[in-house]
């Protein structure tokens, strides 16, 4: 009798991991105790209260998610309540769930965290109910206005420190210091400086700081899709989205690795975190990759690279689509449409690297007798695709993303009531999904206040324009050099920030520079968003790879380098965005770009793998890399030269393969 994927996992010596691990929110399950401990430390695990506090926090989380689910359909009551309650609700939950010191949490909620949570509630209430008065007296804030403003700023920094670490907190502190000490700054970044009252007016008593555009985006668009992901998980769709690709592609050479690419794309497109994606899908895919012969480090790297790619694929793009749409004043639908082809090119590069590795190592897929029938799986669970269809249809009809997210949640609830493999949603699961959605959102909600302060100070002082001028000057007006600077900055920031934080910080400083050097505004933001993803894959800090290593039982750093090699599409595609009409050109111009890009990626991945039609010699691999670069480089002549070189190498390898076959015969 054919087995389910869960059965295969049991046979391969690994049990499934229940639930979804979110970055900084849930245990990543110690599979390989030493490596998992390293991941646990990086993820800053929260405390797990018991008794009355458990239910108090559960109730707060359910109401918190429920309110924003309500506003997604029925509208925002007031901007200050919408943004203020998002910041305040997240702050209260973080202070109650995240310990003061890293990895020193307990089941008990200490009195000082209760006091800080009450202060957060007070600062939220003062802003929500006193916003109108503060705006009227913006030039002369009262002592109470300033006091609550200072409290909100300090709480924002502390909440960020607990969820994202010291790196972003330090950037927030630097921004605050910069606002006060502008006259003492060197040359190009100097400004006149601002007093405490003006700082509070920007950071707290307006929509320019803590409660600014970042809070608006996260509260209005991002949160509803995180809630949707929680409901989708509870509905049983995650199991179906794993079962179906395995049934279809599991028997192909290196099948589980190819399935990992597809599954991670599907799950990651609605997930808010690459680490969550690795821990969700990797528990299925990684043991099976090892079973067919992939090394532990490569298996973990494949899952990390594929899960990171999920953040590039619409509709959610790890919150990126909503932020880019807001920053560029472009419709969400337009961002989704221009992001589809670049994301597919990235997944093509990962897929080809996996395929070439399977060919080079002589790996096969899973036995067909071990796999369920694709048609049987589809018939049993086709309805799980309906929530994604609802999102797509409503977005195409130009309904708001929040509206689409709400009805996707409703659809997930409906389909979750239909039994799948003996499981169905229970009434309690609805409350659990609301709780899970709130907890999943904390790792990203925790940065809202500090990022808002940074954005507000950058706008207040004009630092963005100054930094843009500096980038243009240092690059000598060369767009490629400017992109390299941006990539390095994103990588450095990514060592301590989440991808979303890194993107926002770099975008407000460097996007104007890229635009002034010739890219469109959308292309500039997409380039920065893409290169910001590299921090998930590139050592020394690469949480997605560490999560993959914990499941695979491989060495974390070795897994990191494998994921780095597998994720090179993160550099190739932004280059195309900058120097070709891939993002903002007419379709007739985009088609040839995609054609040559596919050939270029094929050549580059073959060269990196050392395999084309057979093992390559070193000089052949080098020429394949040259051919790939020429095919991707814009211009008719280099593309023709690259195509001719690739064709010659294919012919050479085909001839050698035939000759070797004849000799063997």
C-alpha positions in Angstrom: 0.0 0.0 0.0 1.4 3.4 -0.9 2.5 5.6 1.9 1.8 9.1 2.9 4.7 11.5 3.3 4.4 11.2 7.0 4.8 7.5 6.6 7.9 8.0 4.6 9.3 10.2 7.3 8.7 7.6 9.9 10.4 5.0 7.8 13.4 7.2 7.2 14.0 7.5 11.0 12.6 11.0 11.5 9.3 12.0 13.1 7.4 15.0 12.0 7.5 18.2 14.0 4.1 19.5 15.0 3.3 23.2 14.5 5.1 26.0 12.9 8.3 27.6 14.3 8.3 31.3 13.8 11.4 33.5 14.0 11.8 34.4 17.6 8.5 32.9 18.6 8.6 29.1 18.9 11.0 26.4 19.7 12.9 25.1 16.6 12.8 21.6 18.0 16.1 20.1 18.9 17.0 17.7 16.1 20.7 17.3 16.6 21.0 18.9 20.0 24.2 20.9 19.6 23.2 22.6 16.3 19.7 23.3 17.4 21.0 25.0 20.5 22.8 27.5 18.3 19.6 28.2 16.4 17.7 28.5 19.7 20.1 31.1 20.9 19.8 33.0 17.6 16.0 32.9 17.7 15.7 34.4 21.2 13.0 32.0 22.4 10.2 33.5 24.6 9.1 32.3 28.0 6.1 29.9 28.2 3.9 31.1 31.1 1.7 28.7 32.9 -1.5 29.0 34.9 -3.5 32.2 34.9 -0.9 34.1 32.9 -1.0 31.6 30.1 -4.7 32.3 29.7 -4.4 36.0 30.1 -1.8 36.2 27.4 -3.8 33.8 25.2 -6.8 36.1 25.6 -4.9 39.2 24.7 -3.5 37.5 21.6 -6.9 36.3 20.4 -8.5 39.7 20.9 -5.5 41.4 19.3 -5.7 39.3 16.1 -9.5 39.4 16.1 -9.5 43.2 16.1 -7.3 43.4 13.0 -9.2 40.7 11.3 -12.3 42.7 11.9 -10.8 46.0 10.6 -9.6 44.2 7.4 -13.2 43.7 6.4 -15.1 46.5 8.2 -12.6 49.3 8.0 -10.4 51.3 10.3 -12.1 53.1 13.2 -9.5 55.8 13.4 -5.9 56.0 12.2 -4.5 56.6 15.6 -6.3 53.7 17.1 -5.4 51.4 14.2 -1.7 52.2 14.5 -1.5 52.7 18.2 -3.2 49.5 19.2 -0.9 47.6 16.8 2.2 48.9 18.5 0.7 48.7 22.0 -0.8 45.2 21.6 2.4 43.8 20.2 4.5 45.6 22.9 2.3 44.1 25.7 2.6 40.6 24.4 6.3 40.9 23.8 7.0 42.2 27.3 4.9 39.3 28.8 6.4 36.6 26.5 10.0 37.6 25.9 12.4 37.6 28.9 14.5 40.6 29.9 17.7 38.6 29.3 18.3 36.3 26.5 17.6 32.6 27.2 16.7 33.3 30.9 13.0 33.0 30.6 10.8 31.0 32.9 7.1 30.2 33.3 6.7 33.1 35.7 6.1 36.6 34.4 8.1 38.9 36.7 6.7 42.1 38.2 8.8 44.4 36.2 7.5 43.0 32.9 4.0 43.4 34.2 4.8 47.1 35.0 6.3 47.7 31.6 3.3 46.1 29.9 1.0 48.5 31.9 3.2 51.4 30.9 2.8 50.3 27.3 -0.9 50.2 27.7 -0.9 53.7 29.2 1.4 55.2 26.4 -0.9 53.6 23.8 -4.1 55.0 25.4 -2.6 58.4 25.8 -1.7 58.5 22.1 -5.0 57.1 20.9 -7.2 59.4 23.0 -4.9 62.4 23.1 -3.6 62.5 19.5 -5.9 65.3 18.4 -4.8 67.5 21.2 -1.1 66.8 20.7 -1.5 67.7 17.0 -3.1 71.0 17.9 -0.4 72.0 20.3 2.5 70.4 18.4 4.6 73.5 18.7 4.1 73.5 22.5 3.7 70.0 23.9 2.9 69.7 27.6 5.1 68.0 30.1 2.8 65.0 30.1 3.0 64.8 26.3 6.8 64.7 26.5 6.8 62.2 29.4 4.6 59.7 27.5 6.6 60.3 24.4 9.9 59.4 26.1 8.2 56.4 27.7 7.0 55.2 24.3 10.5 55.7 22.7 12.2 53.7 25.5 9.6 51.0 25.3 10.0 50.7 21.6 13.7 50.3 22.0 13.3 47.7 24.7 10.7 45.7 22.7 13.0 45.7 19.7 16.0 44.6 21.8 14.0 41.6 23.1 12.8 40.5 19.7 15.5 41.6 17.3 18.6 42.0 19.4 21.0 44.9 20.0 21.8 45.7 16.4 18.6 47.4 15.4 18.3 48.9 18.9 21.7 50.5 18.5 20.6 51.9 15.1 17.6 53.4 16.9 19.8 54.9 19.6 22.2 56.3 17.0 19.2 57.9 15.2 18.0 59.5 18.4 21.5 60.8 19.2 21.9 62.1 15.6 18.7 64.2 16.0 20.1 65.9 19.0 23.7 66.3 18.0 23.4 67.2 14.4 25.6 70.4 14.6 28.5 68.2 15.8 28.3 65.8 13.0 30.9 65.8 10.2 30.4 67.7 6.9 27.8 66.1 4.7 25.7 64.6 7.5 25.6 67.7 9.8 22.3 69.5 10.5 21.1 72.1 12.9 19.9 69.7 15.7 16.6 69.4 17.5 15.5 69.7 21.1 13.5 67.1 23.1 10.1 68.6 22.3 10.7 68.5 18.6 12.0 65.0 18.8 8.9 63.8 20.7 6.6 65.7 18.3 8.2 63.6 15.5 8.7 60.3 17.2 5.4 60.1 19.2 3.0 62.9 18.7 2.5 62.5 15.0 2.2 59.9 12.2 5.9 60.4 11.3 7.6 58.2 13.9 6.5 55.2 16.0 3.0 55.4 14.5 4.1 56.3 11.0 4.0 54.6 7.7 5.7 51.4 8.9 3.1 50.9 11.6 0.4 51.6 9.0 1.7 49.0 6.6 2.2 46.3 9.2 -1.1 46.8 10.9 -3.2 47.2 7.7 -1.6 44.6 5.4 1.1 42.4 6.9 -0.7 41.3 10.0 -3.8 40.0 8.2 -1.6 37.7 6.0 0.3 36.4 9.0 -3.1 35.6 10.5 -4.0 34.0 7.2 -0.9 31.8 7.4 -1.9 30.6 10.9 -5.4 29.7 9.7 -4.0 28.0 6.6 -1.7 25.9 8.9 -4.6 24.9 11.2 -6.8 24.0 8.2 -4.5 21.2 7.2 -3.4 22.9 3.9 0.2 22.6 4.9 0.1 18.8 4.8 -1.6 18.9 1.4 0.9 21.4 0.0 3.7 18.9 1.0 1.9 15.8 -0.1 1.0 16.9 -3.6 4.5 18.0 -4.8 6.0 14.9 -3.3 3.5 12.7 -5.2 4.2 14.6 -8.5 8.0 15.0 -8.4 9.2 12.7 -5.6 10.3 10.0 -8.0 12.4 12.4 -10.2 16.2 12.3 -9.9 17.0 14.0 -6.6 13.2 14.2 -6.2 13.0 15.4 -2.5 15.3 18.3 -3.2 13.2 19.4 -6.1 10.1 19.0 -4.1 11.7 21.2 -1.4 12.0 23.9 -4.0 8.3 23.7 -4.9 6.9 23.3 -1.4 9.0 26.1 0.0 7.9 28.3 -2.8 4.2 27.6 -2.0 4.5 27.8 1.7 7.0 30.7 1.7 4.8 32.8 -0.6 2.4 33.3 2.4 4.8 32.9 5.2 6.4 35.8 7.0 9.7 34.2 7.9 12.2 32.0 6.1 13.2 30.3 9.3 9.5 29.4 9.9 9.4 28.0 6.4 12.5 25.9 6.9 11.2 24.5 10.2 7.8 23.8 8.7 8.7 22.2 5.3 12.2 21.1 6.1 11.0 18.6 8.7 9.4 16.8 5.7 11.9 17.4 2.9 15.3 17.3 4.5 15.2 13.7 5.9 14.0 12.5 2.5 16.8 14.4 0.7 19.3 12.6 2.9 17.5 9.3 2.2 18.2 9.6 -1.6 21.8 10.5 -1.0 22.2 14.2 -0.6 24.8 15.3 2.1 23.3 16.8 5.3 24.8 20.2 4.6 23.5 20.3 1.0 20.1 19.2 2.1 19.9 21.9 4.8 21.2 24.4 2.3 18.6 23.6 -0.3 15.8 24.1 2.2 17.3 27.4 3.4 17.7 28.7 -0.2 14.2 27.6 -1.3 12.6 29.0 1.9 14.3 32.3 1.4 13.1 32.4 -2.1 9.5 32.0 -0.8 9.9 35.6 0.6 10.4 36.8 -3.0 7.3 35.1 -4.4 3.9 36.9 -4.3 1.5 37.3 -2.8 3.0 38.2 0.6 6.8 38.3 -0.1 7.5 38.4 3.7 5.8 41.8 4.0 8.0 43.2 1.2 5.2 43.6 -1.4 3.2 45.9 0.9 6.2 48.0 2.0 7.5 48.4 -1.5 4.0 49.4 -2.7 3.7 52.0 0.0 7.2 53.4 -0.4 6.9 53.7 -4.2 3.2 54.8 -4.2 2.4 51.9 -6.5 -0.5 49.6 -6.3 0.0 46.3 -4.6 -1.1 44.5 -7.7 1.6 46.1 -9.8 4.3 45.1 -7.3 2.9 41.5 -7.3 2.9 41.4 -11.1 6.5 42.7 -11.6 7.8 40.3 -8.9 6.5 37.0 -10.4 9.1 36.6 -13.2 12.1 37.6 -11.1 11.0 35.1 -8.4 10.6 32.3 -10.9 14.1 33.0 -12.2 15.5 32.6 -8.7 13.7 29.3 -8.2 15.0 28.2 -11.6 18.5 28.8 -10.4 18.0 26.8 -7.2 16.2 24.0 -9.1 19.0 23.7 -11.7 21.7 23.5 -9.0 19.8 20.7 -7.4 19.3 18.9 -10.6 23.0 19.2 -11.7 24.1 17.9 -8.2 21.8 14.9 -8.6 23.2 14.2 -12.1 26.8 14.6 -10.9 26.3 12.3 -7.9 24.1 9.8 -9.7 21.2 10.3 -7.3 17.8 8.9 -7.9 14.4 9.8 -6.6 12.1 8.0 -4.1 10.7 4.7 -5.3 7.4 5.1 -7.0 5.9 2.4 -4.8 6.6 4.6 -1.8 4.7 7.6 -3.2 1.0 8.2 -3.1 -0.9 8.8 -6.3 -0.8 12.5 -7.4 -4.4 12.3 -8.6 -5.6 10.7 -5.4 -3.9 13.4 -3.3 -5.3 16.1 -5.5 -8.9 14.7 -5.3 -8.6 14.5 -1.5 -7.3 18.0 -0.9 -7.9 20.2 -4.0 -10.0 22.6 -1.9 -7.0 23.7 0.0 -6.0 25.7 -3.0 -9.1 27.8 -2.8 -7.8 30.4 -0.2 -4.8 31.1 -2.6 -7.2 31.4 -5.5 -9.4 33.9 -3.5 -6.4 36.1 -2.8 -5.4 36.0 -6.5 -8.8 36.8 -7.8 -9.6 39.6 -5.4 -6.2 41.3 -5.9 -6.7 41.1 -9.7 -10.1 42.6 -9.3 -8.2 45.4 -7.4 -9.7 44.9 -4.0 -7.4 45.9 -1.2 -4.9 43.4 0.1 -6.6 43.6 3.6 -9.9 42.7 2.1 -8.4 39.8 0.1 -6.6 38.6 3.3 -9.9 38.6 5.3 -11.8 36.5 2.7 -8.8 34.2 2.4 -9.0 33.6 6.1 -12.8 32.9 5.8 -12.1 30.5 2.9 -9.4 28.7 4.9 -11.9 28.2 7.8 -14.5 26.8 5.4 -12.1 24.4 3.7 -10.6 23.5 7.1 -13.9 22.0 8.1 -13.6 19.5 5.3 -11.9 16.3 6.5 -8.4 15.6 5.1 -6.6 12.4 6.1 -8.9 12.1 9.1 -8.3 15.7 10.3 -10.5 18.8 10.3 -10.6 22.1 12.0 -12.3 22.2 15.4 -13.9 25.3 17.0 -11.0 25.5 19.4 -8.6 25.7 16.3 -10.1 29.0 15.4 -9.1 30.6 18.6 -5.7 28.8 18.4 -5.1 30.2 15.0 -5.9 33.8 16.2 -3.4 33.2 19.0 -0.8 31.7 16.7 -1.2 34.6 14.3 -0.5 37.1 17.0 2.5 35.2 18.3 3.9 34.8 14.8 3.6 38.5 14.2 5.6 39.5 17.3 9.1 39.1 15.8 8.2 41.6 13.0 5.8 43.8 15.1 8.6 44.2 17.7 10.6 46.3 15.2 7.9 48.7 14.3 8.5 51.4 16.9 12.3 51.6 16.4 12.1 51.5 12.6 9.5 54.2 12.8 11.8 56.4 14.9 14.6 55.8 12.4 12.4 56.7 9.5 11.1 59.8 11.3 14.6 61.1 12.1 15.9 60.4 8.6 13.0 62.5 7.2 13.3 65.2 9.9 17.0 65.7 9.4 17.2 65.2 5.6 19.7 62.3 6.1 18.3 60.3 3.3 19.2 62.9 0.7 22.6 63.4 2.2 23.3 59.7 2.2 22.1 59.4 -1.3 24.5 62.1 -2.4 27.3 60.2 -0.6 26.5 56.9 -2.4 26.5 58.6 -5.8 29.8 60.4 -5.0 31.6 57.3 -3.7 30.4 55.2 -6.7 31.6 57.8 -9.1 28.1 57.7 -10.7 28.5 54.0 -11.6 25.3 52.1 -11.0 27.0 48.7 -10.6 29.4 50.0 -8.0 26.5 51.7 -6.2 24.6 48.3 -6.1 27.7 46.6 -4.7 27.8 49.2 -1.9 24.1 48.6 -1.2 24.6 44.8 -1.2 27.5 45.1 1.3 25.4 47.4 3.5 22.5 45.1 3.4 24.7 42.1 4.3 26.3 43.9 7.2 22.9 45.1 8.6 21.5 41.7 8.0 23.9 40.2 10.5 21.8 41.8 13.2 18.5 42.8 11.7 15.6 41.0 10.2 15.4 41.1 6.4 12.4 43.5 6.7 14.3 45.9 9.0 17.4 45.8 6.8 15.4 46.5 3.7 13.6 49.5 5.2 16.8 51.0 6.7 18.7 50.6 3.4 15.8 51.7 1.2 15.2 55.0 3.0 18.9 55.8 2.7 19.9 54.3 -0.7 16.9 54.0 -2.9 17.1 57.6 -4.0 20.7 57.1 -5.0 19.9 54.1 -7.2 17.0 56.0 -8.8 19.3 59.0 -9.5 21.7 56.7 -11.2 19.1 55.5 -13.7 16.9 52.8 -12.2 13.2 53.2 -11.8 11.9 53.7 -8.3 10.3 50.3 -8.3 13.5 48.6 -9.6 15.5 50.4 -6.9 13.4 49.1 -4.1 13.2 45.6 -5.5 17.0 45.5 -5.9 17.4 46.5 -2.2 14.7 44.1 -1.1 16.4 41.2 -3.0 19.9 41.8 -1.8 18.6 42.2 1.8 17.5 38.5 1.6 21.1 37.4 1.4 21.6 37.7 5.1 19.4 34.6 5.5 21.9 32.5 3.6 25.4 34.1 4.0 27.6 33.2 6.9 28.5 34.1 9.6 24.9 34.9 10.5 22.4 32.9 8.4 19.5 31.8 10.5 17.7 29.9 7.7 20.8 27.8 7.1 21.3 27.2 10.8 17.7 26.1 11.0 18.2 23.7 8.1 21.4 22.4 9.7 19.5 21.7 12.9 17.1 19.4 11.1 19.7 17.8 8.8 22.2 17.2 11.6 24.9 19.0 9.5 27.5 21.5 10.4 25.9 25.0 10.6 28.6 26.9 8.8 29.1 24.3 6.1 25.3 24.4 5.6 25.6 28.2 5.4 28.1 28.0 2.6 26.0 25.5 0.7 22.9 27.8 1.0 25.1 30.8 -0.1 26.0 28.9 -3.3 22.5 27.8 -3.9 21.1 31.3 -3.5 23.3 33.1 -6.1 20.1 34.1 -7.9 19.9 36.8 -5.3 22.7 38.6 -7.1 21.8 37.6 -10.7 18.2 38.8 -10.8 18.9 42.3 -9.2 21.5 42.8 -11.9 18.9 42.1 -14.5 16.5 44.5 -12.7 19.1 47.3 -12.9 20.4 46.9 -16.4 17.4 45.4 -18.4 13.7 46.1 -18.8 12.8 43.0 -16.7 10.9 45.0 -14.1 9.5 48.0 -15.9 9.7 47.3 -19.6 6.9 46.4 -22.0 6.2 42.7 -22.5 7.8 42.6 -25.9 11.1 43.8 -24.3 10.8 41.5 -21.3 10.4 38.3 -23.3 13.9 38.3 -24.8 15.4 39.3 -21.5 13.8 36.3 -19.8 14.9 34.0 -22.6 18.6 35.0 -22.3 18.4 35.1 -18.5 17.2 31.4 -18.5 20.1 30.4 -20.7 22.5 32.5 -18.6 21.3 30.9 -15.4 21.5 27.5 -17.0 25.1 28.1 -18.0 26.1 29.6 -14.6 24.6 26.8 -12.6 26.2 24.2 -14.8 29.6 25.9 -14.4 29.1 26.2 -10.6 28.1 22.5 -10.4 30.8 21.2 -12.7 28.3 19.3 -14.8 26.6 19.9 -18.1 25.8 16.7 -20.0 28.5 15.0 -18.0 31.3 16.1 -15.6 33.0 19.2 -16.9 36.7 19.8 -17.0 37.9 22.9 -15.1 38.3 24.9 -18.3 34.8 23.9 -19.4 33.3 25.0 -16.1 35.2 28.3 -16.4 33.9 28.9 -19.9 30.3 28.0 -18.8 30.6 30.8 -16.2 31.8 33.2 -18.9 28.9 32.2 -21.1 26.5 32.7 -18.3 27.8 36.2 -17.6 27.7 37.1 -21.3 24.1 35.9 -21.6 22.9 37.9 -18.6 24.9 41.0 -19.5 22.6 43.4 -21.4 23.3 44.0 -25.1 22.9 42.0 -28.3 26.6 41.3 -28.9 27.4 39.8 -25.5 24.2 37.7 -25.5 25.0 36.3 -29.0 28.6 35.5 -27.9 27.4 33.9 -24.7 24.8 31.8 -26.6 27.4 30.7 -29.1 29.8 29.7 -26.4 27.1 27.7 -24.5 26.1 25.9 -27.8 29.7 25.0 -28.5 30.2 23.6 -25.0 27.0 21.6 -25.3 28.1 20.2 -28.6 31.5 19.3 -27.2 30.0 17.6 -24.2 27.5 15.7 -26.4 30.3 14.5 -28.6 32.3 13.3 -25.6 29.3 11.6 -24.1 28.5 9.7 -27.4 32.2 8.7 -27.8 32.3 7.4 -24.2 29.1 5.5 -24.8 30.4 4.0 -28.0 33.6 2.9 -26.3 31.6 1.4 -23.4 29.5 -0.5 -25.9 
